[in-house]
């Protein structure tokens, strides 16, 4: 609501000539059916940068057995828990709250649960941060130099996974690579290519070429 002046009238709002011209230009553009090009001159769809893709992967990463996390409450050392390795039990014990189910939850979910448990009755405005210190492994089998389990990394692909395992062997069949997804109830192998995304707990198999 505009506050009235002593004379009982609302103050006059002065609009610059430049603003008026801008509005007229937009109106003409709308009538012509055209839309302004995206910033940077790109007319195509927006694509995430590699760093943004990693941040996105982290925000959606779901905790499970094998992950190592640290929980910190700003200025409250008694609530700090360092390097907790998650087990098949699926819970962590936290002061003043008790057992917290963590499996299938994201870091953001866990932070929100702890804040809700501490706020009001324990702390006025708790600042909680949960950090993943070590990711649970994925596995590479078959025609790579060093088969085995390796800690997951955000943004991991088949190509990167093979590099961590020492690279492909000479007789590796690059068109016969399969993965069993950790979250797939059927646990059936799926054919993938070198750019396919690999998740934590996935089992990657590179077959041998006979020709």
C-alpha positions in Angstrom: 0.0 0.0 0.0 1.3 3.4 -0.9 1.7 5.8 2.0 -0.2 9.1 1.4 1.5 12.5 1.4 0.4 15.4 3.5 -1.9 16.6 0.8 -3.7 13.2 0.9 -2.5 12.1 -2.5 -0.3 9.1 -3.4 3.2 10.1 -4.6 3.6 10.3 -8.3 5.8 7.5 -9.7 8.1 8.8 -12.5 8.9 6.2 -15.2 12.1 6.8 -17.2 12.0 7.1 -20.9 14.3 4.1 -21.3 11.9 1.9 -19.3 8.9 3.0 -21.5 10.9 2.2 -24.7 11.9 -1.2 -23.3 8.2 -2.0 -22.5 7.1 -0.9 -26.0 9.8 -3.1 -27.6 8.8 -6.1 -25.6 5.2 -5.6 -26.7 6.2 -5.5 -30.3 8.2 -8.6 -29.9 5.3 -10.5 -28.3 3.0 -9.5 -31.2 5.5 -10.8 -33.7 5.6 -14.2 -32.0 9.4 -14.1 -31.4 11.1 -14.7 -28.1 14.4 -13.3 -26.9 17.4 -15.6 -27.3 18.8 -17.1 -24.1 21.7 -15.3 -22.5 25.0 -16.1 -24.1 23.5 -16.4 -27.5 22.6 -20.1 -27.1 19.3 -20.9 -28.8 19.4 -24.6 -27.9 18.5 -26.3 -24.6 20.5 -25.6 -21.5 23.1 -28.2 -20.6 24.7 -28.7 -17.2 28.5 -28.1 -16.9 30.5 -31.1 -15.5 30.7 -29.4 -12.1 26.9 -28.7 -12.0 26.3 -32.4 -13.0 28.5 -33.5 -10.0 26.6 -31.3 -7.6 23.3 -32.6 -8.9 24.6 -36.2 -8.5 25.6 -35.5 -4.9 22.3 -33.9 -4.0 20.4 -37.1 -5.1 23.0 -39.6 -3.8 21.3 -42.1 -1.5 23.2 -43.5 1.4 23.7 -47.2 1.9 26.0 -49.8 3.6 29.7 -49.0 2.9 29.4 -45.2 2.8 31.4 -43.3 5.4 29.9 -40.0 6.7 30.6 -37.3 9.2 28.0 -35.3 11.0 28.7 -31.9 12.4 26.7 -29.3 14.3 28.2 -25.8 14.2 29.6 -24.7 17.6 28.4 -27.9 19.3 31.4 -30.4 19.4 29.4 -32.9 21.6 27.2 -33.6 18.7 30.0 -34.1 16.2 30.4 -37.7 14.8 33.4 -38.3 12.5 33.8 -41.0 9.8 30.8 -43.2 10.6 30.9 -46.3 8.3 27.3 -47.3 7.5 26.6 -51.0 8.0 23.7 -53.3 7.0 21.9 -52.2 10.1 20.8 -49.1 8.2 20.9 -46.7 11.2 23.2 -44.4 13.0 23.0 -43.5 16.7 23.0 -39.7 17.4 23.0 -37.9 20.8 19.6 -36.7 22.1 17.8 -38.2 19.1 18.7 -41.9 19.2 18.7 -44.3 16.2 18.2 -42.6 12.8 17.4 -44.5 9.7 19.8 -43.5 7.0 19.5 -46.0 4.2 17.8 -44.7 1.1 18.1 -41.1 2.3 20.1 -38.2 0.9 22.6 -36.1 2.8 20.0 -33.3 2.7 17.3 -35.7 4.2 19.6 -36.6 7.1 20.5 -33.0 7.8 16.8 -32.1 8.0 16.0 -35.0 10.3 18.8 -34.0 12.7 17.8 -30.3 12.7 14.2 -31.3 13.5 15.4 -33.5 16.3 17.6 -30.9 18.0 15.6 -27.7 17.3 13.7 -26.2 20.2 14.2 -28.7 23.0 18.0 -29.0 22.6 19.3 -26.1 20.5 17.6 -22.9 19.3 18.8 -22.9 15.7 21.1 -25.8 15.0 23.3 -25.7 11.9 23.9 -29.2 10.8 26.1 -30.5 8.0 26.5 -34.0 6.8 29.5 -34.9 4.6 30.3 -38.1 2.7 33.9 -38.9 3.4 34.0 -42.1 1.4 31.6 -43.6 -1.1 30.6 -47.2 -1.2 32.4 -49.1 -3.9 31.3 -50.2 -7.4 32.8 -53.3 -9.0 34.5 -54.0 -12.3 34.9 -57.6 -13.6 36.2 -59.2 -16.8 38.7 -57.7 -19.3 40.3 -55.0 -17.3 43.9 -55.0 -15.9 42.8 -54.8 -12.2 39.3 -56.2 -11.6 37.8 -55.5 -8.2 36.0 -52.9 -6.1 36.7 -49.2 -6.3 35.2 -46.2 -4.3 32.4 -44.5 -6.3 33.0 -41.0 -7.7 30.3 -38.6 -8.7 30.0 -38.4 -12.5 31.4 -41.9 -13.0 31.0 -43.4 -16.4 32.0 -46.8 -17.9 35.0 -45.3 -19.5 36.2 -43.7 -16.2 35.4 -46.9 -14.2 37.6 -49.0 -16.6 40.4 -46.4 -16.2 40.3 -46.8 -12.4 40.6 -50.5 -12.9 43.8 -50.1 -15.0 42.2 -49.8 -18.4 40.8 -52.3 -20.9 42.8 -55.4 -21.8 43.7 -55.9 -25.5 41.0 -58.5 -26.0 38.2 -56.5 -24.3 35.0 -56.4 -26.3 34.0 -52.7 -26.0 30.6 -53.5 -27.6 29.9 -56.2 -25.0 29.8 -54.4 -21.7 27.1 -55.0 -19.1 26.1 -53.7 -15.7 24.0 -55.0 -12.9 22.4 -52.0 -11.1 22.5 -51.9 -7.3 18.9 -50.7 -7.2 17.5 -53.1 -9.8 15.4 -55.7 -8.0 15.7 -58.2 -10.9 19.5 -57.9 -10.9 19.6 -58.6 -14.6 22.6 -57.4 -16.7 22.0 -54.4 -18.9 24.1 -53.6 -22.0 25.9 -50.2 -21.7 28.3 -48.2 -23.7 31.5 -46.3 -22.7 29.5 -43.1 -21.8 26.9 -44.8 -19.6 26.7 -43.7 -16.0 27.8 -46.0 -13.3 26.4 -45.7 -9.8 27.6 -46.9 -6.4 27.2 -50.6 -5.8 26.9 -51.3 -9.6 28.7 -54.4 -11.0 30.3 -53.7 -14.4 31.4 -56.7 -16.5 33.6 -56.3 -19.7 33.4 -59.4 -21.9 36.2 -60.9 -24.0 36.4 -60.6 -27.7 37.2 -63.8 -29.6 37.7 -62.2 -33.0 
